[in-house]
Amino acid sequence: MRRRLAAALIVPALMLTAACGGGDDAAKKKDASASPTDSASQAPAPKPVSDASPMPTVAGDAGKKPTITIPKGDPSGKFVVKTLTAGTGQEVKKDDLAVTKYTGKIWKSGKDLAGSYDQGGVPQVIPAGSQTYIPAFSEAVLGQKVGARVLVVAPPAAAFGAAGKQELGVSGTDNLVFVLDIDSVMPKKVEGTQSAIPSDLPQIKADKDEAATISVPKNDPPKKLVDQVLVEGKGAEVKSGQTVYMQYSGATWKPNEGLPQAKLFDTSWKTGAPFSTVIGQGQVIEGWDKGLVGKKVGSRVLLVIPPEQGYKDKAQGADIPANSTLVFVVDIVGAM
């Protein structure tokens, strides 16, 4: 579902996106790093242990990219989650969203995997214990405290499974090594009383930890971009060039049909974690860039995006016809 979401939002001309032909290809920006959001492993993951032999060593100060040294010999084959530095902050509980910076290597080749500390890298928001993420990340953060540094040795069953991750040079038999630095716990959604919405705009219900409901009125959609703040956040204003983390639900406005509840074409809630993107730099459709830059972290925003700031006359599969007006409800839960 996350791949479908990126296909719905990311413009085809992304410099870092292999977007030839649209569809799932538009989501391949995520594949430029060892992101845990790609998929969970195919086989059931083994339960993690706290140590095994041999083990990699890790050097470097907290908050900076660690240096991982792979020992000689083959890995144990065990799924190892070892706390190198115990955190002193909030404990990460199941389904919490852990904001984590990571560094990785392939055991056999010693090849570095692009991570959060590399140029262009960003923190990963990991739903603790989630089956939608690879266990090397989701299980590693579970039960840790903010401020912790964790060493992970992941056999294929705890990483990308028997299929591997060919674009990263990871085979189906490779053991991977990661170091995770747990920075914070991100809220799952925006909190606060939602303001009233004019009757000629879509009505939104988003009070639960699940996809929002969007009800579209009978009148025709507006011709100009609507970016109405429904809940005013207390955080900093989102700036162009920041990576923004959002929970959202999206639907198309079908004029004059007056549907009691619009069918969502996508939602971040089905992935277990917020959607993240660089904002204001053309990595998403124009309506998102113009409608979200300047809003405050912690805000809920209703976006009604006319075709010329969305996909114009280009259909995006059966769910988004050509010349569609798009409706999104967006909770801005973080920006970095």
BAPATOR-561894 format. One record per residue (C-alpha): residue number from 1; residue in three letters; x, y, z negated. Coordinates in steps of 0.001 Angstrom, whole numbers, padded with zeros to 6 digits. Example, Ala and Ser with C-alpha at 12.3 -4.5 7.8 and 13.67 -1.06 7.14 Angstrom:
<rs>
R   nr  rest        X        Y        Z
R    1   ala   012300  -004500  -007800
R    2   ser   013670  -001060  -007140
</rs>
This chain:
<rs>
R   nr  rest        X        Y        Z
R    1   met   000000   000000   000000
R    2   arg   002843   002412  -000686
R    3   arg   004056   001828   002863
R    4   arg   000567   002727   004141
R    5   leu   000599   005860   001995
R    6   ala   003884   007061   003377
R    7   ala   002581   006377   006859
R    8   ala  -000368   008616   006090
R    9   leu   001716   011531   004857
R   10   ile   005207   011587   006292
R   11   val   005625   013331   009610
R   12   pro   007123   011293   012466
R   13   ala   010223   013472   012896
R   14   leu   011800   012814   009500
R   15   met   015566   012917   009778
R   16   leu   015954   010020   007344
R   17   thr   012923   008071   008439
R   18   ala   012856   005401   011117
R   19   ala   009444   006510   012300
R   20   cys   009326   005311   015897
R   21   gly   005745   004328   016581
R   22   gly   004246   005478   013262
R   23   gly   002434   003044   011029
R   24   asp   004599   001171   008526
R   25   asp   007761   002428   010242
R   26   ala   007098   005900   008861
R   27   ala   007743   004575   005356
R   28   lys   011273   003413   006079
R   29   lys   012777   006433   004384
R   30   lys   012423   004332   001231
R   31   asp   014607   001666   002783
R   32   ala   017684   003903   002799
R   33   ser   018335   002925  -000821
R   34   ala   017798  -000044  -003078
R   35   ser   014442   001295  -004146
R   36   pro   012455  -001014  -006407
R   37   thr   009237   000177  -004799
R   38   asp   009635  -001888  -001658
R   39   ser   008249  -005150  -002982
R   40   ala   008289  -007577  -005813
R   41   ser   010281  -010780  -005298
R   42   gln   008567  -013718  -003627
R   43   ala   009435  -016414  -006161
R   44   pro   008533  -016154  -009858
R   45   ala   011295  -014297  -011634
R   46   pro   013180  -016042  -014445
R   47   lys   012947  -014577  -017913
R   48   pro   015813  -012189  -018605
R   49   val   018581  -013046  -021048
R   50   ser   020789  -010551  -022854
R   51   asp   024156  -011953  -021763
R   52   ala   025877  -014507  -019541
R   53   ser   029336  -015307  -018252
R   54   pro   030943  -013860  -016236
R   55   met   029631  -010301  -016561
R   56   pro   030474  -007052  -014764
R   57   thr   032003  -004210  -016756
R   58   val   030745  -000640  -016726
R   59   ala   032642   002595  -017348
R   60   gly   031573   006237  -017313
R   61   asp   029782   008803  -019421
R   62   ala   026052   008898  -019921
R   63   gly   024285   011096  -017405
R   64   lys   026954   010533  -014754
R   65   lys   027360   007838  -012121
R   66   pro   028816   004744  -013784
R   67   thr   031644   002678  -012332
R   68   ile   030754  -000997  -011979
R   69   thr   033550  -003579  -011781
R   70   ile   032564  -007037  -010546
R   71   pro   034549  -009914  -012118
R   72   lys   036173  -012707  -010155
R   73   gly   034140  -015819  -009659
R   74   asp   030509  -016546  -008987
R   75   pro   027664  -015110  -011064
R   76   ser   025888  -017310  -013587
R   77   gly   022655  -017230  -011617
R   78   lys   020824  -015952  -014676
R   79   phe   018719  -012806  -014790
R   80   val   020585  -010647  -017290
R   81   val   019341  -007443  -018909
R   82   lys   021971  -006118  -021291
R   83   thr   021608  -002868  -023223
R   84   leu   024939  -001057  -023030
R   85   thr   023823   002047  -024897
R   86   ala   020745   002016  -027083
R   87   gly   018471   004976  -026554
R   88   thr   017089   007053  -029387
R   89   gly   013977   008433  -027693
R   90   gln   010527   007138  -026876
R   91   glu   010170   003388  -026396
R   92   val   009130   002295  -022925
R   93   lys   006021   000153  -023254
R   94   lys   004203  -001941  -020655
R   95   asp   002823   000169  -017797
R   96   asp   004682   003274  -018989
R   97   leu   006359   005202  -016187
R   98   ala   010092   005206  -016913
R   99   val   012093   007904  -015119
R  100   thr   015365   006169  -014352
R  101   lys   018585   006870  -012485
R  102   tyr   020315   003810  -011086
R  103   thr   023532   002611  -009456
R  104   gly   023907  -000758  -007728
R  105   lys   026306  -003234  -006111
R  106   ile   026154  -006554  -004314
R  107   trp   028093  -009084  -006424
R  108   lys   029638  -011136  -003620
R  109   ser   030812  -008340  -001332
R  110   gly   031235  -005586  -003894
R  111   lys   029313  -003282  -001547
R  112   asp   027748  -000238  -003179
R  113   leu   024003   000226  -002859
R  114   ala   022827   003815  -002481
R  115   gly   021378   005055  -005740
R  116   ser   020165   008012  -007734
R  117   tyr   023616   009525  -008358
R  118   asp   024568   009548  -004678
R  119   gln   024031   012493  -002359
R  120   gly   020331   012754  -001606
R  121   gly   019486   010241  -004315
R  122   val   016615   010800  -006727
R  123   pro   015450   009181  -009957
R  124   gln   013075   006248  -009673
R  125   val   009795   006230  -011560
R  126   ile   009328   002622  -012640
R  127   pro   006124   001170  -014107
R  128   ala   007425  -001005  -016935
R  129   gly   006512  -004664  -016626
R  130   ser   004694  -004148  -013327
R  131   gln   004505  -007023  -010872
R  132   thr   004500  -004577  -007963
R  133   tyr   008151  -003706  -008631
R  134   ile   011160  -005945  -008513
R  135   pro   011841  -007403  -011978
R  136   ala   015434  -006125  -011834
R  137   phe   013868  -002716  -012518
R  138   ser   010436  -003261  -014064
R  139   glu   011595  -005833  -016625
R  140   ala   014859  -004032  -017332
R  141   val   013180  -000859  -018608
R  142   leu   010508  -002614  -020661
R  143   gly   011178  -002227  -024380
R  144   gln   014121   000116  -023876
R  145   lys   014231   003606  -025378
R  146   val   014785   006882  -023574
R  147   gly   018516   007537  -023428
R  148   ala   019420   003881  -022933
R  149   arg   021939   002638  -020359
R  150   val   021159  -000886  -019188
R  151   leu   023226  -003375  -017164
R  152   val   021269  -005742  -014945
R  153   val   022477  -008823  -013082
R  154   ala   019686  -009940  -010786
R  155   pro   019568  -013219  -008853
R  156   pro   017387  -013165  -005723
R  157   ala   014268  -014176  -007655
R  158   ala   014598  -011035  -009779
R  159   ala   015431  -008781  -006821
R  160   phe   014370  -008978  -003152
R  161   gly   013621  -012689  -003031
R  162   ala   014647  -015222  -000413
R  163   ala   014100  -012713   002386
R  164   gly   016732  -010343   001003
R  165   lys   016890  -006774   002242
R  166   gln   018639  -006895   005576
R  167   glu   018819  -003128   006140
R  168   leu   020822  -002882   002909
R  169   gly   023052  -005818   003765
R  170   val   021432  -007885   001005
R  171   ser   020955  -011545   001920
R  172   gly   018460  -013927   000369
R  173   thr   021230  -015504  -001707
R  174   asp   022866  -012326  -003011
R  175   asn   023027  -011503  -006703
R  176   leu   022777  -007771  -007364
R  177   val   024180  -005652  -010170
R  178   phe   022485  -002467  -011380
R  179   val   023074   000068  -014100
R  180   leu   019940   001947  -015152
R  181   asp   019933   005189  -017162
R  182   ile   016526   005839  -018700
R  183   asp   015894   009583  -018776
R  184   ser   012284   010010  -019848
R  185   val   008739   008663  -019704
R  186   met   006474   010396  -017195
R  187   pro   002745   010893  -017845
R  188   lys   000488   008677  -015750
R  189   lys  -001894   011463  -014814
R  190   val  -002837   015046  -015531
R  191   glu  -004651   015827  -018769
R  192   gly  -007103   018680  -019221
R  193   thr  -010623   019853  -018463
R  194   gln  -011351   020033  -014770
R  195   ser  -012787   023319  -013491
R  196   ala  -015993   023527  -011488
R  197   ile  -015801   023001  -007725
R  198   pro  -017996   024995  -005293
R  199   ser  -020833   022906  -003890
R  200   asp  -019603   023291  -000314
R  201   leu  -016335   021507  -001190
R  202   pro  -015750   017837  -002054
R  203   gln  -016587   016906  -005634
R  204   ile  -013889   015057  -007549
R  205   lys  -013972   012635  -010466
R  206   ala  -010523   011717  -011752
R  207   asp  -010830   011224  -015496
R  208   lys  -009543   007631  -015658
R  209   asp  -006194   005944  -014997
R  210   glu  -007361   004830  -011577
R  211   ala  -008083   006141  -008103
R  212   ala  -010225   009276  -008003
R  213   thr  -013659   009338  -006438
R  214   ile  -014273   011937  -003735
R  215   ser  -017799   012952  -002714
R  216   val  -018035   014906   000542
R  217   pro  -020849   017481   001018
R  218   lys  -023158   017601   004049
R  219   asn  -021820   020887   005393
R  220   asp  -018962   021157   007867
R  221   pro  -015455   021354   006421
R  222   pro  -013664   024690   006063
R  223   lys  -011416   025810   008902
R  224   lys  -008590   026954   006620
R  225   leu  -006496   025109   004055
R  226   val  -008056   024782   000593
R  227   asp  -005637   024287  -002306
R  228   gln  -007833   024746  -005363
R  229   val  -006314   024085  -008793
R  230   leu  -008766   021956  -010770
R  231   val  -006591   021586  -013867
R  232   glu  -003919   024213  -014551
R  233   gly  -000638   022631  -015622
R  234   lys   001733   024026  -018224
R  235   gly   004948   022989  -016507
R  236   ala   007273   024832  -014164
R  237   glu   006194   025853  -010683
R  238   val   007010   023358  -007936
R  239   lys   009726   024735  -005675
R  240   ser   010485   023923  -002065
R  241   gly   013163   021235  -001879
R  242   gln   012231   019544  -005150
R  243   thr   011260   015895  -005351
R  244   val   007687   015896  -006596
R  245   tyr   005944   012944  -008261
R  246   met   002197   012700  -007739
R  247   gln  -000800   010496  -008324
R  248   tyr  -003242   011037  -005511
R  249   ser  -006235   009743  -003632
R  250   gly  -007041   010612  -000031
R  251   ala  -010113   010488   002206
R  252   thr  -011309   011991   005463
R  253   trp  -014114   014552   005636
R  254   lys  -016710   013299   008076
R  255   pro  -018894   016311   008937
R  256   asn  -022670   016097   008450
R  257   glu  -022657   012511   007222
R  258   gly  -023157   013540   003607
R  259   leu  -021754   010321   002205
R  260   pro  -022321   010029  -001560
R  261   gln  -018762   008815  -001957
R  262   ala  -016004   008979   000626
R  263   lys  -014018   005874   001471
R  264   leu  -010410   006334   000403
R  265   phe  -007827   005620   003062
R  266   asp  -005102   005433   000423
R  267   thr  -004232   006041  -003218
R  268   ser  -001051   005947  -005262
R  269   trp  -002861   004172  -008088
R  270   lys  -002706   000856  -006216
R  271   thr   001094   000848  -006256
R  272   gly   001504   001148  -010018
R  273   ala   003602   004313  -009790
R  274   pro   003342   007896  -008548
R  275   phe   004207   008738  -004967
R  276   ser   007355   010838  -004634
R  277   thr   008564   013059  -001821
R  278   val   010646   016154  -001209
R  279   ile   008154   018980  -000858
R  280   gly   008262   022079   001311
R  281   gln   010807   020662   003740
R  282   gly   008647   019067   006425
R  283   gln   008792   015562   004998
R  284   val   005026   015473   004604
R  285   ile   002163   016973   006562
R  286   glu   002006   020760   006583
R  287   gly  -001065   020924   004347
R  288   trp   000822   019223   001528
R  289   asp   003880   021460   001875
R  290   lys   001800   024652   001910
R  291   gly  -000739   023513  -000667
R  292   leu   001564   022139  -003374
R  293   val   004614   024434  -003403
R  294   gly   004046   026990  -006156
R  295   lys   001644   024848  -008157
R  296   lys   002645   023961  -011719
R  297   val   003684   020531  -012963
R  298   gly   000734   019097  -014862
R  299   ser  -001809   020510  -012394
R  300   arg  -004572   018718  -010544
R  301   val  -005077   020150  -007070
R  302   leu  -007857   019666  -004535
R  303   leu  -006485   019834  -000998
R  304   val  -008767   020153   002013
R  305   ile  -006503   020088   005044
R  306   pro  -007757   021088   008511
R  307   pro  -006571   019025   011497
R  308   glu  -003959   021549   012622
R  309   gln  -002169   021184   009274
R  310   gly  -002639   017423   009235
R  311   tyr  -002420   015155   012263
R  312   lys  -004062   017389   014861
R  313   asp  -005387   015237   017711
R  314   lys  -003345   012152   016794
R  315   ala  -005232   009301   015145
R  316   gln  -003457   007478   012325
R  317   gly  -005012   004069   012678
R  318   ala  -008709   003344   012235
R  319   asp  -008954   005091   008867
R  320   ile  -007827   008541   010066
R  321   pro  -009382   009455   013425
R  322   ala  -008008   012202   015622
R  323   asn  -008865   015756   014513
R  324   ser  -009657   014632   010969
R  325   thr  -010013   017019   008068
R  326   leu  -008216   015387   005141
R  327   val  -009245   015569   001492
R  328   phe  -006813   014823  -001331
R  329   val  -006945   015080  -005071
R  330   val  -003358   015353  -006341
R  331   asp  -002079   015126  -009919
R  332   ile   001417   016652  -010087
R  333   val   003032   014636  -012880
R  334   gly   006663   015586  -012331
R  335   ala   009166   017550  -010246
R  336   met   012965   017320  -010156
</rs>
